[in-house]
Amino acid sequence: MPTFEIRYIKKLCDDSGHEHDTCQSVTTVEAPTAHEALRLAEAQVCGSRQQSDWTVFADAVELRATSPLGRAAHG
């Protein structure tokens, strides 16, 4: 089964007011598809933070496949 790394990114301002992307959390999951990987990661991260929505602590997610994907894994 493919392995995915999901990073939760938040835009933060530095002392000079410039925005930078900052990684708030990294989760690694095994899932048959990218869509399922995002769903599993969201449940895992939200559960550990006792939040109902990941957008409370991040602005975006980055998803990377860290193992080879099969034909059906792109959904």
MODELLER restraints for C-alpha pairs under 7 A, 6 or more apart:
rsr = mdl.restraints
at = mdl.atoms
rsr.add(forms.Gaussian(group=physical.xy_distance, feature=features.Distance(at['CA:1:A'], at['CA:30:A']), mean=6.21, stdev=0.5))
rsr.add(forms.Gaussian(group=physical.xy_distance, feature=features.Distance(at['CA:1:A'], at['CA:31:A']), mean=6.20, stdev=0.5))
rsr.add(forms.Gaussian(group=physical.xy_distance, feature=features.Distance(at['CA:1:A'], at['CA:32:A']), mean=5.88, stdev=0.5))
rsr.add(forms.Gaussian(group=physical.xy_distance, feature=features.Distance(at['CA:2:A'], at['CA:30:A']), mean=5.66, stdev=0.5))
rsr.add(forms.Gaussian(group=physical.xy_distance, feature=features.Distance(at['CA:2:A'], at['CA:31:A']), mean=5.92, stdev=0.5))
rsr.add(forms.Gaussian(group=physical.xy_distance, feature=features.Distance(at['CA:2:A'], at['CA:32:A']), mean=6.19, stdev=0.5))
rsr.add(forms.Gaussian(group=physical.xy_distance, feature=features.Distance(at['CA:2:A'], at['CA:67:A']), mean=5.44, stdev=0.5))
rsr.add(forms.Gaussian(group=physical.xy_distance, feature=features.Distance(at['CA:2:A'], at['CA:68:A']), mean=6.16, stdev=0.5))
rsr.add(forms.Gaussian(group=physical.xy_distance, feature=features.Distance(at['CA:2:A'], at['CA:69:A']), mean=5.63, stdev=0.5))
rsr.add(forms.Gaussian(group=physical.xy_distance, feature=features.Distance(at['CA:3:A'], at['CA:28:A']), mean=6.98, stdev=0.5))
rsr.add(forms.Gaussian(group=physical.xy_distance, feature=features.Distance(at['CA:3:A'], at['CA:29:A']), mean=5.70, stdev=0.5))
rsr.add(forms.Gaussian(group=physical.xy_distance, feature=features.Distance(at['CA:3:A'], at['CA:30:A']), mean=4.33, stdev=0.5))
rsr.add(forms.Gaussian(group=physical.xy_distance, feature=features.Distance(at['CA:3:A'], at['CA:31:A']), mean=6.43, stdev=0.5))
rsr.add(forms.Gaussian(group=physical.xy_distance, feature=features.Distance(at['CA:3:A'], at['CA:65:A']), mean=5.98, stdev=0.5))
rsr.add(forms.Gaussian(group=physical.xy_distance, feature=features.Distance(at['CA:3:A'], at['CA:66:A']), mean=5.45, stdev=0.5))
rsr.add(forms.Gaussian(group=physical.xy_distance, feature=features.Distance(at['CA:3:A'], at['CA:67:A']), mean=5.29, stdev=0.5))
rsr.add(forms.Gaussian(group=physical.xy_distance, feature=features.Distance(at['CA:4:A'], at['CA:28:A']), mean=5.64, stdev=0.5))
rsr.add(forms.Gaussian(group=physical.xy_distance, feature=features.Distance(at['CA:4:A'], at['CA:29:A']), mean=5.44, stdev=0.5))
rsr.add(forms.Gaussian(group=physical.xy_distance, feature=features.Distance(at['CA:4:A'], at['CA:30:A']), mean=6.18, stdev=0.5))
rsr.add(forms.Gaussian(group=physical.xy_distance, feature=features.Distance(at['CA:4:A'], at['CA:37:A']), mean=6.53, stdev=0.5))
rsr.add(forms.Gaussian(group=physical.xy_distance, feature=features.Distance(at['CA:4:A'], at['CA:63:A']), mean=6.72, stdev=0.5))
rsr.add(forms.Gaussian(group=physical.xy_distance, feature=features.Distance(at['CA:4:A'], at['CA:64:A']), mean=5.55, stdev=0.5))
rsr.add(forms.Gaussian(group=physical.xy_distance, feature=features.Distance(at['CA:4:A'], at['CA:65:A']), mean=4.40, stdev=0.5))
rsr.add(forms.Gaussian(group=physical.xy_distance, feature=features.Distance(at['CA:4:A'], at['CA:66:A']), mean=5.39, stdev=0.5))
rsr.add(forms.Gaussian(group=physical.xy_distance, feature=features.Distance(at['CA:5:A'], at['CA:26:A']), mean=6.87, stdev=0.5))
rsr.add(forms.Gaussian(group=physical.xy_distance, feature=features.Distance(at['CA:5:A'], at['CA:27:A']), mean=5.76, stdev=0.5))
rsr.add(forms.Gaussian(group=physical.xy_distance, feature=features.Distance(at['CA:5:A'], at['CA:28:A']), mean=4.44, stdev=0.5))
rsr.add(forms.Gaussian(group=physical.xy_distance, feature=features.Distance(at['CA:5:A'], at['CA:29:A']), mean=6.59, stdev=0.5))
rsr.add(forms.Gaussian(group=physical.xy_distance, feature=features.Distance(at['CA:5:A'], at['CA:63:A']), mean=5.82, stdev=0.5))
rsr.add(forms.Gaussian(group=physical.xy_distance, feature=features.Distance(at['CA:5:A'], at['CA:64:A']), mean=5.19, stdev=0.5))
rsr.add(forms.Gaussian(group=physical.xy_distance, feature=features.Distance(at['CA:5:A'], at['CA:65:A']), mean=6.32, stdev=0.5))
rsr.add(forms.Gaussian(group=physical.xy_distance, feature=features.Distance(at['CA:5:A'], at['CA:66:A']), mean=6.50, stdev=0.5))
rsr.add(forms.Gaussian(group=physical.xy_distance, feature=features.Distance(at['CA:6:A'], at['CA:26:A']), mean=5.67, stdev=0.5))
rsr.add(forms.Gaussian(group=physical.xy_distance, feature=features.Distance(at['CA:6:A'], at['CA:27:A']), mean=5.19, stdev=0.5))
rsr.add(forms.Gaussian(group=physical.xy_distance, feature=features.Distance(at['CA:6:A'], at['CA:28:A']), mean=6.22, stdev=0.5))
rsr.add(forms.Gaussian(group=physical.xy_distance, feature=features.Distance(at['CA:6:A'], at['CA:41:A']), mean=6.91, stdev=0.5))
rsr.add(forms.Gaussian(group=physical.xy_distance, feature=features.Distance(at['CA:6:A'], at['CA:61:A']), mean=6.62, stdev=0.5))
rsr.add(forms.Gaussian(group=physical.xy_distance, feature=features.Distance(at['CA:6:A'], at['CA:62:A']), mean=5.64, stdev=0.5))
rsr.add(forms.Gaussian(group=physical.xy_distance, feature=features.Distance(at['CA:6:A'], at['CA:63:A']), mean=4.62, stdev=0.5))
rsr.add(forms.Gaussian(group=physical.xy_distance, feature=features.Distance(at['CA:6:A'], at['CA:64:A']), mean=6.49, stdev=0.5))
rsr.add(forms.Gaussian(group=physical.xy_distance, feature=features.Distance(at['CA:7:A'], at['CA:23:A']), mean=6.48, stdev=0.5))
rsr.add(forms.Gaussian(group=physical.xy_distance, feature=features.Distance(at['CA:7:A'], at['CA:25:A']), mean=5.77, stdev=0.5))
rsr.add(forms.Gaussian(group=physical.xy_distance, feature=features.Distance(at['CA:7:A'], at['CA:26:A']), mean=4.52, stdev=0.5))
rsr.add(forms.Gaussian(group=physical.xy_distance, feature=features.Distance(at['CA:7:A'], at['CA:27:A']), mean=6.52, stdev=0.5))
rsr.add(forms.Gaussian(group=physical.xy_distance, feature=features.Distance(at['CA:7:A'], at['CA:61:A']), mean=5.49, stdev=0.5))
rsr.add(forms.Gaussian(group=physical.xy_distance, feature=features.Distance(at['CA:7:A'], at['CA:62:A']), mean=5.07, stdev=0.5))
rsr.add(forms.Gaussian(group=physical.xy_distance, feature=features.Distance(at['CA:7:A'], at['CA:63:A']), mean=6.54, stdev=0.5))
rsr.add(forms.Gaussian(group=physical.xy_distance, feature=features.Distance(at['CA:8:A'], at['CA:23:A']), mean=5.78, stdev=0.5))
rsr.add(forms.Gaussian(group=physical.xy_distance, feature=features.Distance(at['CA:8:A'], at['CA:24:A']), mean=5.44, stdev=0.5))
rsr.add(forms.Gaussian(group=physical.xy_distance, feature=features.Distance(at['CA:8:A'], at['CA:25:A']), mean=5.24, stdev=0.5))
rsr.add(forms.Gaussian(group=physical.xy_distance, feature=features.Distance(at['CA:8:A'], at['CA:26:A']), mean=6.46, stdev=0.5))
rsr.add(forms.Gaussian(group=physical.xy_distance, feature=features.Distance(at['CA:8:A'], at['CA:58:A']), mean=5.67, stdev=0.5))
rsr.add(forms.Gaussian(group=physical.xy_distance, feature=features.Distance(at['CA:8:A'], at['CA:60:A']), mean=5.99, stdev=0.5))
rsr.add(forms.Gaussian(group=physical.xy_distance, feature=features.Distance(at['CA:8:A'], at['CA:61:A']), mean=4.62, stdev=0.5))
rsr.add(forms.Gaussian(group=physical.xy_distance, feature=features.Distance(at['CA:8:A'], at['CA:62:A']), mean=6.60, stdev=0.5))
rsr.add(forms.Gaussian(group=physical.xy_distance, feature=features.Distance(at['CA:9:A'], at['CA:21:A']), mean=6.16, stdev=0.5))
rsr.add(forms.Gaussian(group=physical.xy_distance, feature=features.Distance(at['CA:9:A'], at['CA:22:A']), mean=5.51, stdev=0.5))
rsr.add(forms.Gaussian(group=physical.xy_distance, feature=features.Distance(at['CA:9:A'], at['CA:23:A']), mean=4.61, stdev=0.5))
rsr.add(forms.Gaussian(group=physical.xy_distance, feature=features.Distance(at['CA:9:A'], at['CA:24:A']), mean=5.69, stdev=0.5))
rsr.add(forms.Gaussian(group=physical.xy_distance, feature=features.Distance(at['CA:9:A'], at['CA:58:A']), mean=5.25, stdev=0.5))
rsr.add(forms.Gaussian(group=physical.xy_distance, feature=features.Distance(at['CA:9:A'], at['CA:59:A']), mean=5.80, stdev=0.5))
rsr.add(forms.Gaussian(group=physical.xy_distance, feature=features.Distance(at['CA:9:A'], at['CA:60:A']), mean=5.15, stdev=0.5))
rsr.add(forms.Gaussian(group=physical.xy_distance, feature=features.Distance(at['CA:9:A'], at['CA:61:A']), mean=5.80, stdev=0.5))
rsr.add(forms.Gaussian(group=physical.xy_distance, feature=features.Distance(at['CA:10:A'], at['CA:21:A']), mean=5.68, stdev=0.5))
rsr.add(forms.Gaussian(group=physical.xy_distance, feature=features.Distance(at['CA:10:A'], at['CA:22:A']), mean=5.25, stdev=0.5))
rsr.add(forms.Gaussian(group=physical.xy_distance, feature=features.Distance(at['CA:10:A'], at['CA:23:A']), mean=6.40, stdev=0.5))
rsr.add(forms.Gaussian(group=physical.xy_distance, feature=features.Distance(at['CA:10:A'], at['CA:24:A']), mean=6.51, stdev=0.5))
rsr.add(forms.Gaussian(group=physical.xy_distance, feature=features.Distance(at['CA:10:A'], at['CA:58:A']), mean=4.54, stdev=0.5))
rsr.add(forms.Gaussian(group=physical.xy_distance, feature=features.Distance(at['CA:10:A'], at['CA:59:A']), mean=4.91, stdev=0.5))
rsr.add(forms.Gaussian(group=physical.xy_distance, feature=features.Distance(at['CA:10:A'], at['CA:60:A']), mean=6.71, stdev=0.5))
rsr.add(forms.Gaussian(group=physical.xy_distance, feature=features.Distance(at['CA:11:A'], at['CA:19:A']), mean=6.01, stdev=0.5))
rsr.add(forms.Gaussian(group=physical.xy_distance, feature=features.Distance(at['CA:11:A'], at['CA:20:A']), mean=5.44, stdev=0.5))
rsr.add(forms.Gaussian(group=physical.xy_distance, feature=features.Distance(at['CA:11:A'], at['CA:21:A']), mean=4.60, stdev=0.5))
rsr.add(forms.Gaussian(group=physical.xy_distance, feature=features.Distance(at['CA:11:A'], at['CA:22:A']), mean=6.10, stdev=0.5))
rsr.add(forms.Gaussian(group=physical.xy_distance, feature=features.Distance(at['CA:11:A'], at['CA:59:A']), mean=6.82, stdev=0.5))
rsr.add(forms.Gaussian(group=physical.xy_distance, feature=features.Distance(at['CA:12:A'], at['CA:19:A']), mean=5.34, stdev=0.5))
rsr.add(forms.Gaussian(group=physical.xy_distance, feature=features.Distance(at['CA:12:A'], at['CA:20:A']), mean=5.43, stdev=0.5))
rsr.add(forms.Gaussian(group=physical.xy_distance, feature=features.Distance(at['CA:12:A'], at['CA:21:A']), mean=6.44, stdev=0.5))
rsr.add(forms.Gaussian(group=physical.xy_distance, feature=features.Distance(at['CA:12:A'], at['CA:22:A']), mean=6.73, stdev=0.5))
rsr.add(forms.Gaussian(group=physical.xy_distance, feature=features.Distance(at['CA:13:A'], at['CA:19:A']), mean=4.34, stdev=0.5))
rsr.add(forms.Gaussian(group=physical.xy_distance, feature=features.Distance(at['CA:13:A'], at['CA:20:A']), mean=6.22, stdev=0.5))
rsr.add(forms.Gaussian(group=physical.xy_distance, feature=features.Distance(at['CA:24:A'], at['CA:58:A']), mean=6.83, stdev=0.5))
rsr.add(forms.Gaussian(group=physical.xy_distance, feature=features.Distance(at['CA:27:A'], at['CA:41:A']), mean=6.18, stdev=0.5))
rsr.add(forms.Gaussian(group=physical.xy_distance, feature=features.Distance(at['CA:29:A'], at['CA:37:A']), mean=6.20, stdev=0.5))
rsr.add(forms.Gaussian(group=physical.xy_distance, feature=features.Distance(at['CA:29:A'], at['CA:41:A']), mean=6.59, stdev=0.5))
rsr.add(forms.Gaussian(group=physical.xy_distance, feature=features.Distance(at['CA:30:A'], at['CA:37:A']), mean=6.74, stdev=0.5))
rsr.add(forms.Gaussian(group=physical.xy_distance, feature=features.Distance(at['CA:31:A'], at['CA:37:A']), mean=5.14, stdev=0.5))
rsr.add(forms.Gaussian(group=physical.xy_distance, feature=features.Distance(at['CA:32:A'], at['CA:73:A']), mean=5.38, stdev=0.5))
rsr.add(forms.Gaussian(group=physical.xy_distance, feature=features.Distance(at['CA:33:A'], at['CA:72:A']), mean=6.85, stdev=0.5))
rsr.add(forms.Gaussian(group=physical.xy_distance, feature=features.Distance(at['CA:33:A'], at['CA:73:A']), mean=3.98, stdev=0.5))
rsr.add(forms.Gaussian(group=physical.xy_distance, feature=features.Distance(at['CA:33:A'], at['CA:74:A']), mean=5.55, stdev=0.5))
rsr.add(forms.Gaussian(group=physical.xy_distance, feature=features.Distance(at['CA:33:A'], at['CA:75:A']), mean=5.33, stdev=0.5))
rsr.add(forms.Gaussian(group=physical.xy_distance, feature=features.Distance(at['CA:34:A'], at['CA:73:A']), mean=6.29, stdev=0.5))
rsr.add(forms.Gaussian(group=physical.xy_distance, feature=features.Distance(at['CA:34:A'], at['CA:74:A']), mean=5.79, stdev=0.5))
rsr.add(forms.Gaussian(group=physical.xy_distance, feature=features.Distance(at['CA:34:A'], at['CA:75:A']), mean=5.88, stdev=0.5))
rsr.add(forms.Gaussian(group=physical.xy_distance, feature=features.Distance(at['CA:35:A'], at['CA:75:A']), mean=5.86, stdev=0.5))
rsr.add(forms.Gaussian(group=physical.xy_distance, feature=features.Distance(at['CA:42:A'], at['CA:54:A']), mean=6.63, stdev=0.5))
rsr.add(forms.Gaussian(group=physical.xy_distance, feature=features.Distance(at['CA:46:A'], at['CA:52:A']), mean=5.91, stdev=0.5))
rsr.add(forms.Gaussian(group=physical.xy_distance, feature=features.Distance(at['CA:46:A'], at['CA:53:A']), mean=6.44, stdev=0.5))
rsr.add(forms.Gaussian(group=physical.xy_distance, feature=features.Distance(at['CA:46:A'], at['CA:54:A']), mean=6.07, stdev=0.5))
